[in-house]
Amino acid sequence: MRKIENTAKKRETVKKIKNTEFMHFSSDVAVPPGQEVMITRRPQVRDFYGDRIAVPDTIARWFEIVDVKVGNRSQMPDASSISAELCGVRLDKRARLSVRKGELRVSRAARAAFGLVFPMEPCRMNFDLVITARMKDTTDPACEAGKVFELIILGR
């Protein structure tokens, strides 16, 4: 009897994991200190419902997120920016992330610990999803040339 219950739970978990999608944003070039970068993406296959934002913790301390727009509507709660450190995430061996058949699979534990909860309006296929980020002014010699900005929005 116990084995049947465990099997049913496994099926339910896989079903929920399969519904995970993500959009990757990258500036592709280094953003100089004090400058902003605007990165635009558009869903290609179906509407995208973003609910978490994550920035690699290796660059999070250098950036702030100025705005997140779906279409022409800002998703930020007010006019101020937020530090990317709030969204910083370190993916290690414990994080259950994998790609199978072109589909991202995320364990429930990894999803719960992934970045900052940031629910947003649905991004329809004909809408742009725009991230505006700014590299903080810094006197650190390691950042004189700037850093490449990257961000992932996890959704369904």
Secondary structure, 3 states (H helix, E strand, C coil): CHHHHHHHHHHHHHHHHHCCEEEEEEEEEEECCCCEEEEEECCCCCCECEEEEEEECCCHHHEEEEEEEECCEECCCCCCCEEHHHHEECCCCCCCEEEECCEEEECHHHHHCCCEECCCCCECCCCCEEEEEEECCCCCHHHCCCEEEEEEEEEC
